Amino acid sequence: MTTTSRQMILGMHLGTGYGSQANAWRAPGVDPAAYTDIEAQVRYARAAERGTIDFLFLPDNLAITPSMGEGIPQATIDPVVTVAALARETSRIGFVVTGTTTFNEPYNIARQYKALDVTTHGRFGWNAVTTADPAAAANFGQTIAERPVRYGRAHEVIQAVQALWGSWGEEAWTRDKDSGRFVDLDQVRPVGLRGEYIASQGPLPIPPSEQGQPVIFSAGGGEYGLTIAGRYASGVIGAAFTIEDARAQRRAARQAAHRYGRNPDEVKFFAGLMPLIGSTVEEALARRRHLDEVSAPRRVPYLGAMLGLPLEPEQVDRPLTDAELADARPSGFDPRSQRALEVARQGWTIRDILAHGVIDYHPTPVGPPCVVADYMQEWFEAGACDGFWVSPDVNEDGIDTFVDEVVPILRERGLFHEDYQGTTLREHLGAPAQYGLDPRVWQEAS
């Protein structure tokens, strides 16, 4: 048994009614109508909570994606409505919902998200993002602004939202029947913020939750994204395909927090993970081959581009030739391509190379539960992350498999808790208390 004083934090992706794979809706045992079935989502949330997963991560999409005709939508029908339903059927697991700063006003965000935080008893978090999709902009009668404008607005929105969250004083709600005084209005104050892009008077008529206010998450990288992560985020959702890259992303987020006067340990970095679990590698690959039976041939040219080879769909059921392997070169523009070449060199057919998840949007360890646990332990102990956000391939059975077969191994090795240590998302993350604006960040931003 491996023991460690540091334990990983685990989130789970619950973006659709089906799972992370585009063809999850066609998997055996999956109800193809699960997209609108809240009872299915409740079942998945309860399974994750049974495994003491720290939070569910719900992305959002403000436009129909081009692939939706054959694949699954990228988000629930509405993540806020979904969380409101899931919270009634769970008691400890946290929820992190993506919400755009580009097409929302701060008062709407502040009111809706703080209401969710109160009704979930302090289990709510906001993944604050900007939106760069022209189709989404068109749904709001707008066009996409340049990045400096989008992020300038994002900073103003987040600061206004946090100010509104703190505008109802922590001791303002007196509820004194004898005196007849419901609220001490001297402690409920307007914020009166006006910036270049937004304005809000306030105050917000909602008291604090058990954790004070929602936790901020960030999913953006790069120079602009790090300003969001460094100033406001307690959790950063990352996308890395090597330990070295994950270390660099985690280090960058921590350094950004330090630049803005925060303790770097306040920021937790989560690496993405898309496990493909079976009792053997072959069983796991058979599971993915079934899901990708129709789509795999269409992906062959994309794999070819990753490896610098002219591959065609009709070649899907043969391995790469010795000559092709000699000519193959990983693309310098795709961090997944080195892994694709490693799998190809093992002699698998092109269909099986694809079944290894080499073009998934997060790393895909393949095989028995111990393989997934080994992978997670290696990354965690190497300092590549503070935890993971796990994307099951098919929710209907994939969540239970991870909870029942991977989580016990992590617990046995001392890498994951036996039970929840707190009741709020802030406690699950080890995030510091905050109510209203962080004065360290506000002073720097003013």
VOSE-981988 format. One record per atom (N, C-alpha, C): residue in one letter; z, x, y. Coordinates in steps of 0.1 Angstrom, whole numbers, plus 2048, in hexadecimal, padded with zeros to 3 digits. Each point is the difference from the previous one (the first is absolute). Example, Ala and Ser with C-alpha at 12.3 -4.5 7.8 and 13.67 -1.06 7.14 Angstrom:
2
a84E8847C7;a8007F780C;a80080980C;s7F97FC80B;s80080980B;s8087F880B;
//
This chain:
446
m8008087F4;m8007F880C;m80080980C;t7F77FD809;t7FF80780D;t8097F980A;t808807807;t8097FA80B;t7FC80580D;t8017F880A;t7FE80580E;t8087F7809;s80480780B;s8087F880A;s7F77F7809;r7F3804800;r7F67F9808;r7F97F67F7;q7FE7F4804;q7F97F67F8;q7F57FA808;m7F57FD7F8;m7F47FB807;m8027F1804;i7F97FC80A;i7FF7F2804;i7F37FA7FC;l8007F47FA;l7F47FB7FB;l7FC7F3807;g7F47FF804;g7FA7F4805;g7F57FC7F6;m7FB7F3801;m7F67FB7F7;m7F67F8809;h7F38037FE;h7F57FA807;h7FE7F27FA;l8017F6809;l7FD7F27FB;l7F67FA80A;g7F48067FF;g7F67FC80A;g7F87F47FD;t7FF7FC7F3;t7F87F57FC;t8077F87F6;g7FA7F57FB;g8067F97F5;g7FD8067F3;y7F980B7FF;y7FB8067F4;y80480E7FC;g7FE80980A;g80380E7FD;g7F7809808;s80180D7FF;s7F9809808;s7F18027FC;q7FD7FD7F4;q7F28027FC;q7F77F4803;a7F4802805;a7F77F6805;a7FE7F57F6;n8008037F3;n7FD7F77F6;n80D7FA7F9;a80B803806;a80D7FB7FA;a8007F17FD;w7F97F9809;w7FF7F17FE;w7FA7FC7F3;r7F88097FA;r7F97FC7F3;r8078067F4;a80C806802;a8078067F5;a8067F57F6;p8028037F4;p8057F67F6;p80E7FB805;g8027F37FF;g80D7FB803;g8027FD80F;v7F7804808;v8017FE80F;v7F97F2804;d8087F8807;d7FA7F4805;d7F780380C;p7F37FD7FF;p7F780480B;p8037F880D;a8097F6800;a8047F980C;a80D806806;a80480B7FB;a80D806805;a80080380E;y7F5802806;y7FF80380F;y8087F6808;t8007F47FC;t8077F5808;t80D7FB7F9;d8048077F5;d80B7FC7F8;d80D807804;i8087FB808;i80C807805;i80A8027F4;e7FF7F77F6;e8098027F5;e7FD80D7F8;a7F3804800;a7FD80D7FA;a80680C808;q7FF7FF80E;q80680A808;q80F8017FE;v8067F47FF;v80F8007FE;v8038077F3;r7F87FD7F6;r8038077F3;r7FF80F801;y7F6805807;y7FE80E802;y80C806808;a8047F980A;a80B805809;a80D8007F8;r8027F77F7;r80C8007F8;r80080B7F6;a7F48037FA;a7FF80B7F7;a80380D807;a7FB80280C;a80380C808;a80F801803;e8067F5804;e80E801803;e8088037F3;r7FC7FB7F5;r8078037F3;r80080F7FE;g7F6807805;g7FF80E7FF;g80780880B;t8077F8809;t80680680C;t7F7807809;i7F37FC800;i7F6806809;i8067FD80F;d7FF80A808;d8067FF80E;d7F97F6809;f7F28007FF;f7F97F7809;f7F37FC7FA;l7FB7F5804;l7F27FC7FE;l7F880280C;f7F48067FF;f7F780380B;f7F57F6800;l7FE7F980B;l7F57F6801;l7F780480B;p7F48047FD;p7F680380A;p7FA7F4806;d7F880180A;d7F97F4806;d7F2804803;n7F77F6800;n7F2802803;n7FC7F4809;l7FA80380B;l7FD7F580A;l7F17FC7FF;a7F98047F5;a7F27FC7FE;a7FD8007F2;i7F67F97FB;i7FC8007F2;i7F880D7FE;t8048077F5;t7F980D7FD;t7F37FE7F9;p7F6809802;p7F37FE7FA;p8017FF7F1;s80A8067F9;s8008007F2;s8077F37FA;m8047F7809;m8087F57FB;m7F87F67F7;g7F3801800;g7F87F77F8;g8038027F1;e80280D7FC;e8038037F2;e80E8057FE;g806807809;g80D8067FF;g80A7F7806;i80D804800;i80B7F9805;i80180280F;p8067F7808;p80380280E;p80A80B801;q80180680C;q80980C801;q80E7FC804;a8037F4802;a80D7FC804;a8037F27FC;t80D7FB801;t8037F37FD;t7FA7F680A;i8017F47FE;i7FA7F680A;i80680180D;d80D804800;d80780380D;d80D8077FC;p80280D803;p80C8077FB;p80D7FA806;v8007FB80C;v80D7FB806;v8047F37F8;v7F77F77FE;v8037F47F8;v8048047F2;t7FA80A7FA;t8038047F3;t80E8057FF;v80480980A;v80E805800;v80A7F5802;a7FD7F7808;a80A7F5802;a8027F87F3;a7F67FF7F8;a8027FA7F3;a8078097F6;l7FD80D800;l8058097F6;l80F803803;a80480080D;a80E802803;a8097F67FB;r7FB7F37FF;r8097F67FB;r8038017F1;e7F78087F9;e8018017F1;e80680E7FC;t80380880A;t80680E7FD;t80C802809;s80880B7FD;s80C802808;s80280E805;r7FA80A7FA;r80280D804;r7F4809804;i7F57FD7FA;i7F4808803;i7FB7FE80E;g7FC80B806;g7FB7FF80E;g7F17FC801;f7FB7FD80C;f7F27FD802;f7FB80780C;v7F48067FF;v7FA80780B;v7F27FA801;v7FD7FA80C;v7F47F9803;v7F880780B;t7F38017FD;t7F780680A;t7FD7F680B;g80180480C;g7FC7F880C;g7FA80880A;t7F57FC805;t7F880780A;t8067FF80E;t80080B807;t80380080F;t7F47FD808;t7F58007FA;t7F37FF808;t7FD7F1804;f8037F77F7;f7FC7F2802;f80D7F7800;n80B805802;n80C7F8801;n80880380D;e8067F6806;e80880280C;e80F8047FB;p807808808;p80D8057FB;p80A7F57FE;y8007F5809;y8097F57FE;y7FE7F97F3;n7F47FE7FC;n7FD7F97F3;n8058097F4;i7FD80D801;i8058097F5;i80F800800;a80680280B;a80F801801;a8077F47FA;r7FB7F4804;r8067F47FC;r7FE7FE7F1;q7F48017FB;q7FD7FD7F2;q80780A7F7;y80080D803;y80580A7F7;y810800801;k8057FD80B;k80F800801;k8057F37F9;a7F97F5801;a8037F47F8;a8008037F1;l7F68087FC;l7FF8037F1;l80C80A7FD;d803809809;d80B8097FD;d80E7F87FF;v8027F6808;v80C7F8800;v8007F87F3;t7F57F97FD;t8007F77F4;t8008087F3;t7FC80D800;t8018087F4;t80D8087FF;h8087FD80A;h80D807801;h7FF80F800;g7F6805809;g7FE80E803;g7F88077F6;r7F67FA7FA;r7F88077F6;r7F1802805;f7FE7FF80D;f7F2800805;f7FC80D807;g7F48037FF;g7FA80C807;g7F27FD804;w7FC80680B;w7F37FE806;w7F880D800;n7F58007F9;n7F680B800;n7F77FE80C;a80380780A;a7F97FE80D;a7F3809800;v7F47F9801;v7F38067FF;v7F77FC80C;t7F6808802;t7F57FC809;t7F57FB7F7;t7F67F9806;t7F57FB7F8;t7F3805806;a7F78067F7;a7F4805804;a7F47FA7FA;d8027F47FA;d7F57F97F8;d7F97F680A;p7F3803802;p7F97F780A;p8007F17FB;a7FF7FE7F3;a8017F27FB;a80D7F9803;a80B808800;a80D7FA804;a8007FD80F;a7FA809808;a8007FE80E;a7F87F4804;a7F57FE7F8;a7F77F4803;a8087F37FD;n8098007F7;n8087F47FE;n8097FD80B;f803809809;f8087FE80C;f7F880080D;g7F27FF7FE;g7F780080B;g80180D808;q80280B7F9;q80180C807;q7F780B7F9;t80080C806;t7FA80B7FA;t80B80B7FF;i7FD80A7F8;i80980B7FE;i80180A80B;a80B802806;a80280980B;a80080F7FA;e7FF809809;e80180E7FC;e80E8037FB;r80180B7F8;r80D8037FA;r80B80280A;p7FE80780B;p80B802809;p8057F3806;v7F77F6802;v8057F3805;v8077F87F5;r7FB8017F3;r8077F97F5;r80E8057FF;y80280D800;y80D8067FE;y8097FF80C;g7FA80080C;g8087FE80C;g8067F2800;r7F87F67FC;r8057F27FE;r80A8007F5;a7FE8077F5;a80A8007F5;a80D804805;h80180B807;h80D805805;h8077F6809;e7F87F9808;e8067F6809;e8057F47F8;v7F87FC7F6;v8047F47F8;v80D8037F9;i80180C7F9;i80B8037F8;i80D801809;q7FE80780B;q80C801809;q8047F2805;a7F77F8804;a8037F2804;a8077F87F5;v7FB8017F4;v8057F97F5;v80F8047FD;q80280D800;q80E8057FE;q8097FC80B;a7FB80080D;a8097FB80B;a8037F27FE;l7F67F87FC;l8037F17FE;l80A7FE7F4;w7FE8087F6;w80A7FF7F5;w80E802804;g80280980A;g80D803804;g8057F880C;s7F87F7805;s8037F880C;s80B7F67FE;w8027FC7F3;w80C7F77FD;w80B8097FC;g80A801808;g80B80A7FE;g8067FE7F2;e80580B7FB;e8068007F3;e80C7F77FF;e8077FE80A;e80C7F7800;e7FE7F4808;a7F37FC803;a7FD7F5809;a8037F27F9;w7FE8007F3;w8017F37FA;w80F7FC7FD;t8067F9809;t80E7FE7FF;t8037F47F6;r7F87F6801;r8027F47F7;r80F7FB800;d8057FF80C;d80E7FC802;d8017F1802;k8047F97F5;k8017F1801;k80A7FB80A;d80B808800;d80C7FB809;d7FC80180E;s7F980A805;s7FC80280E;s7F37F8803;g7F97FE7F5;g7F37FA802;g7F580A804;r80380C7FF;r7F680B804;r7F98057F4;f7F37FD7FF;f7F88047F5;f7FB80E801;v7FC80480C;v7FB80E802;v80580580D;d80480D800;d80380680D;d7F4805806;l7FA7F880A;l7F3803806;l80180D808;d80B805803;d80180D807;d7FC80B7F7;q8007FE7F3;q7FB80A7F7;q7F27FE7FB;v7F97F6805;v7F27FD7FC;v7F880280D;r7F980B800;r7FA80580C;r7F18017FF;p7F87FD80A;p7F2802800;p7FD80F7FF;v7F48047FB;v7FC80E800;v7F780380B;g7F87F7805;g7F880280C;g7F780C7FF;l7F98027F5;l7F780C7FE;l7F27FC804;r7FA80A807;r7F27FE803;r7F980E800;g7F68017F7;g7F980D7FF;g7F27FE804;e7F880A7FB;e7F17FF804;e7F97F67F7;y8057FD7F4;y7F97F77F7;y8087F37FD;i80D800801;i8077F47FC;i80C7FE80A;a8057F4800;a80C7FC808;a8087F67F8;s80D800802;s8097F67FA;s80D7FF808;q8047F4803;q80C7FE807;q80C7FF7F7;g7FF7F87F5;g80C7FF7F8;g80A7F7807;p80C7FF7FA;p8058067F3;p7FB7F87F4;l8048057F4;l7FC7FA7F4;l80D7F87FB;p7FE7F37FC;p80C7F87FD;p8048017F1;i80180D7FB;i8048027F2;i80A80A7FF;p80B7FE7FA;p80B80A7FE;p7FC80B7F6;p80880A800;p7FD80B7F6;p8027FC7F2;s7F98067F7;s8027FE7F1;s80B80A7FB;e8027FF7F3;e80A80A7FA;e7FC80E802;q7F3803802;q7FC80E803;q7FD80280F;g8037F6808;g7FD80180E;g7F37FB803;q7F58087FD;q7F27FC803;q7F78067F5;p7F47FB7FF;p7F78057F5;p7FE80F801;v7FD8067F5;v7FD80F7FF;v7F1802803;i7FD80A808;i7F1803803;i7FB80A7F5;f7F47FC7FB;f7F88097F8;f7F3804807;s7FA80B7FB;s7F3804805;s7F78047F5;a7F37FD801;a7F78047F5;a7F5809805;g80180480D;g7F5808806;g80380F800;g7F58087FD;g80180E801;g7F980580D;g7FE80D800;g7F980680B;g80980180D;e7FA80580A;e80780280D;e8067F3805;y7F87F6801;y8047F4806;y80A7F97F7;g7FE7FF7F3;g8097F97F7;g80E807800;l80080D801;l80D807800;l8087FD80C;t7FA7FC80B;t8087FC80C;t8087F37FC;i7FA7F77F9;i8077F47FB;i80B8037F6;a7FC8087F6;a80A8047F6;a80C808806;g7FD809809;g80A808805;g80A7F9809;r7FB7F7808;r8087F880A;r8087F57FA;y7FA7F97F6;y8067F37FC;y8037FF7F1;a7F98067F7;a8007FD7F2;a80C8057F9;s8057F87F7;s80A8047F6;s7F98037F2;g7F47FA7FE;g7F88027F4;g7F2803804;v7F98097F9;v7F2803802;v7F97FF7F3;i7F67F7800;i7F87FE7F4;i7F480A800;g8008097F6;g7F680B800;g7F57FE7F6;a7F6808801;a7F58017F6;a7FD80E7FE;a8048067F5;a7FE80E7FD;a7FC8017F1;f7F880A7FE;f7FB8027F2;f80580D7FA;t807808807;t80680D7FB;t80E801805;i8088077F9;i80E803805;i7FF80780D;e7F7809802;e7FF80880C;e7FD7F780C;d7F67F77FE;d7FD7F780B;d80B7F6803;a8077FC7F6;a80B7F7802;a80C807808;r80280C7FC;r80A808807;r7FD80180F;a7F3803802;a7FB80280E;a8027F3808;q7FC7F57FA;q8027F3807;q80E7FD802;r8098027F6;r80E7FD802;r80680A80B;r7FC80C800;r80580A80A;r7FB7FC80E;a7F47FB801;a7FB7FC80D;a8077F4806;a8047F67F7;a8077F5804;a80E804805;r8068087F8;r80E805804;r80080880D;q7F6808801;q7FF80880D;q7FD7F780C;a7F87F67FE;a7FE7F680B;a80D7F9804;a8087FD7F6;a80D7F9803;a80980A808;h80080D7FC;h80880A808;h7FB80180E;r7F3800802;r7FA80180D;r8057F580A;y8027F47FA;y8057F5808;y80F7FE800;g80780B7FC;g80F7FF801;g8077FA7F5;r7F97FD7F5;r8067FA7F5;r80380A7F5;n8097FC7F7;n8038087F4;n7F57FE7F6;p7FA80B7FC;p7F47FF7F6;p8047F87F3;d80D8017FC;d8047F97F4;d8007F1802;e7FE7FB80C;e7FF7F2802;e7F37FA7FB;v7F68097FE;v7F37FB7FC;v7FD8037F1;k7FD7F67F9;k7FE8017F2;k7F17FF7FD;f7FA80A7F9;f7F28007FD;f7FE7FB7F1;f7F77F67FF;f7FD7FA7F3;f7F18037FC;a7FF8077F5;a7F38037FA;a7FB7F47F8;g7F37FD801;g7FA7F67F8;g7FE8037F2;l8017F77F7;l7FE8027F2;l7FA7F47F9;m7F68027F8;m7F97F57F9;m8008037F1;p80C7FE7F9;p8018047F2;p7F77F87F7;l7FB8067F6;l7F97FA7F5;l8078027F3;i8087F77FB;i8098027F6;i7FC7FA7F3;g8018077F5;g7FE7FC7F2;g8088087F7;s8017FC7F3;s8088087F7;s7FA80D7FD;t7F2801802;t7F980D7FF;t7F680080C;v7FB80C802;v7F580180A;v7F47F77FD;e7FC8007F4;e7F57F87FC;e8037F1802;e80C7FC7FD;e8037F1802;e8007FD80F;a805809808;a7FF7FE80F;a7F2800805;l7F78097FB;l7F2800804;l7F97F37FB;a8047FB7F5;a7F97F47FB;a8047F4809;r80C800805;r8047F680A;r7F780080C;r7FE80C806;r7F880180C;r7F17FE7FD;r7FC8057F4;r7F17FD7FD;r7FE7F1800;h8097F87FB;h7FE7F27FF;h7FF7FA80E;l809805809;l7FF7FB80E;l7F4804807;d7FB80C7FD;d7F4806807;d7F37FE7F9;e8007F77F6;e7F47FF7F7;e7F37FD809;v8027F7809;v7F47FC808;v7FE80A80C;s80B804806;s7FE80880D;s7FE80F7FD;a8038057F5;a7FF80F7FD;a7F2805803;p7F67FA7FA;p7F2806803;p7FD80180E;r8047F7809;r7FD80080E;r80780C807;r80B8057FA;r80880B806;r7FB80D7FC;v7F68017F7;v7FC80D7FB;v7F980880B;p7F77FB808;p7FB80880B;p80B80580A;y80A7F8802;y80B805809;y80780C7F9;l8037FF7F3;l80580C7F9;l7F780C801;g7F37FD7FF;g7F680B801;g80180780E;a8027F880B;a80180580D;a80D809801;m80A7FC7FA;m80D807800;m7FE80E7FA;l7F78017F6;l7FF80C7F8;l7F3808804;g7F87FA809;g7F3807804;g7F67FF7F5;l8007F57F9;l7F67FE7F5;l7F87F3801;p7F48007FD;p7F87F3801;p8027F77F3;l80B7F9800;l8037F87F4;l7FB7F2802;e7FC7F97F6;e7FA7F3800;e8097F67F8;p8007F3803;p8087F67F9;p7FE8007F1;e7F38027FB;e7FD7FF7F2;e80680C7F8;q80680A807;q80680B7F9;q80F7FE7FE;v8057F4802;v80E7FE800;v8078037F3;d7F97FF7F5;d8078027F3;d7FD80D7F9;r7FD80A808;r7FE80E7FB;r809809808;p80480B7FA;p80880A808;p7F6808808;l805808809;l7F8809808;l7FB80B7F7;t7F4805802;t7FA80B7F8;t80680D804;d7FE80A7F8;d80580E804;d7F980480D;a7F47FD801;a7F980480C;a8057F980D;e8037F37FE;e8067F880B;e80E806804;l8088037F6;l80D805803;l7FF80D807;a7F68087FC;a7FF80D807;a7FB7FE80E;d7F97F6803;d7FB7FD80E;d80A7F9808;a8097F97FA;a8097F7807;a80980880A;r8017FA80C;r80880680B;r8087F4806;p80D801801;p8087F6806;p7FD7FE80F;s7FF7F4804;s7FD7FE80E;s80B804809;g7FD80780B;g80A804809;g8057F5809;f7F97F57FF;f8047F4808;f8087F57F9;d8028037F3;d8077F67F8;d80B8077F8;p80D7FE803;p80A8077FA;p8027FC7F1;r7F97F57FC;r8017FC7F2;r7F78087F7;s7F6807805;s7F58057F8;s80480B7F7;q80A808804;q80580B7F7;q8067FA7F3;r8077F5801;r8067FA7F5;r7F57FA7F7;a7F57FA806;a7F57FB7F9;a7F980B7F8;l7FF80C805;l7F980B7F9;l8098047F5;e80D801802;e8098047F5;e7FF7F67F4;v7FF7F3803;v7FF7F67F5;v7F38027F9;a7F5802808;a7F38017FA;a7FF80C7F7;r80780B803;r7FF80C7F8;r8087FE7F3;q8077F57FE;q8077FD7F4;q7F77FA7F5;g7F47FC804;g7F67FB7F7;g7FF7F17FF;w8077F9809;w7FF7F1800;w7F37FB804;t7FC7F47FC;t7F47FA805;t8027FD80F;i7F57FD807;i8017FC80E;i8097F4802;r7FE7F67F7;r8087F4801;r80F8037FF;d80380A7F7;d80E8037FE;d80580980C;i7F7808805;i80480780C;i8057F680B;l7F77F6802;l8047F680A;l80C7F87FC;a8027FE7F3;a80C7F97FB;a80D808803;h7FF80D802;h80C808803;h8047FE80F;g7F97F7807;g8047FC80D;g7FD80B80B;v7F58087FD;v7FD80B809;v7FB7FC80E;i7FC7F3801;i7FC7FB80D;i8097F5805;d80C7FF7FA;d80B7F7805;d80480680D;y8077F7809;y80480580D;y80D807800;h8068017F4;h80C8097FF;h7FF8067F2;p80880B7FE;p8008077F2;p8037F67F5;t7FA8037F4;t8027F77F5;t8048087F4;p80D8027FD;p8048067F4;p7FD7F77F4;v7FB8057F5;v7FB7F87F5;v8078037F3;g8057F67F9;g8068027F3;g80D7F97FF;p8098057F7;p80D7FA7FD;p80980080C;p80A7F8800;p8097FF80C;p80680E803;c8038087F6;c80580E803;c7F7808809;v7F37FE7FE;v7F6807809;v8017FC80E;v8027F3803;v8027FB80D;v80D806806;a80B7FF7F8;a80D805805;a7FF80F802;d7F98087F8;d7FF80E802;d7F980380D;y7F57F8802;y7F880280D;y8097FD80C;m8087F5800;m8087FD80B;m80B80A802;q8068057F5;q80A80A801;q7FB80D806;e7F48047FC;e7FA80D805;e7FE7FF80F;w7FA7F5805;w7FE7FE80E;w80D800808;f8097F87FB;f80D7FE807;f80880D801;e8018077F5;e80880C800;e7F980C807;a7F37FE802;a7F980A808;a8007FE80F;g8087F5804;g8017FD80E;g7F37FA806;a7F87FA7F7;a7F47F9805;a8027F3806;c80C7F97FD;c8027F3804;c80F7FD7FF;d8047F5806;d80D7FA7FF;d8017F57F6;g7F47FC7FB;g7FE7F57F7;g7F27FC7FF;f7FD7F57FA;f7F27FC7FD;f7FF7F1804;w7F37FC803;w7FD7F2800;w7F67FF7F5;v8047F87F6;v7F97FE7F4;v7F67F4800;s7F48027FC;s7F67F6800;s7FC7FD7F1;p8067F67FA;p7FC7FC7F2;p7F17FC800;d7FA8037F5;d7F27FC7FE;d7FE7F17FF;v8097FA7F8;v7FF7F17FE;v80F7FC801;n8037F880A;n80E7FB802;n8067F97F5;e7F77F87F9;e8067F77F6;e8088077F5;d7FB80C7FC;d8088077F6;d80480E805;g7F980580A;g80280E805;g80D802806;i8067F6808;i80D802806;i80B8017F5;d7FF7F77F7;d80A8007F5;d7FF80D7F8;t7F48057FE;t7FF80D7F8;t80680B808;f7FE80180D;f80680A808;f80F7FF800;v8057F4802;v80E7FD801;v8078037F3;d7FA7FC7F5;d8078017F3;d7FE80D7F9;e7F5808804;e7FD80C7F8;e80180D808;v7FD7FF80D;v80080C809;v80E801806;v8057F6806;v80C800808;v80C8057F7;p8017FC7F3;p80B8057F8;p80080F7FE;i7F48067FF;i7FE80E7FF;i80580780D;l7FC7FB80B;l80580680D;l80F7FF801;r8067F57FC;r80E7FF800;r80780A7F7;e7FB8017F4;e8058097F6;e80080E806;r7F6804808;r7FF80D805;r80880280E;g8077F5804;g80880080C;g7F780080C;l7F47FB7FF;l7F780080C;l7FF7F3807;f8067F67FB;f7FF7F2806;f80D7F97FD;h8047F8809;h80D7F97FF;h8017F67F4;e80C7FE7FC;e8027F67F5;e8007F2806;d8057FF80C;d8007F2807;d80080280F;y7FD7F6807;y80080080E;y80D805805;q80080980A;q80C804806;q8047F980D;g7F77F8805;g8027F880C;g7F97F27FF;t8007F980B;t7FA7F3800;t7F47FF80A;t7FF80A809;t7F57FF80A;t7F680B7FD;l7F47FE806;l7F680A7FF;l80480D807;r8077FF80B;r80480C807;r80A8087F6;e8087F97F9;e8098077F6;e7F88067F5;h7F67F97FB;h7F78057F5;h7FA80D804;l7FB80180D;l7F980C805;l80980B804;g80D7FD802;g809809807;g7FC80280E;a7FB7F6807;a7FC80080E;a80C7FE809;p80180680B;p80B7FF809;p8007F2807;a80C7FC804;a8017F3807;a7F880180D;q7FA7F5804;q7F97FF80D;q7FF7F1804;y8037FE80D;y7FE7F3805;y7FA80180E;g7F47FB802;g7F980180C;g7F880E800;l7FD80480B;l7F880D801;l80980C7FC;d7FA8097FA;d80680D7FD;d80180880D;p80C802806;p80180680D;p7FA80E800;r8008077F5;r7FA80E800;r7F17FF803;v7F97F67F9;v7F27FF802;v7FD7F980D;w8087F7804;w7FD7F980D;w80180A80C;q80A8097FF;q80180A80B;q7F3809800;e7FC8047F4;e7F48097FF;e7F47F9805;a7FE7F27FD;a7F47F9803;a7FF7FC80E;s80C7FF807;s8007FA80E;s7FA80A809;
//
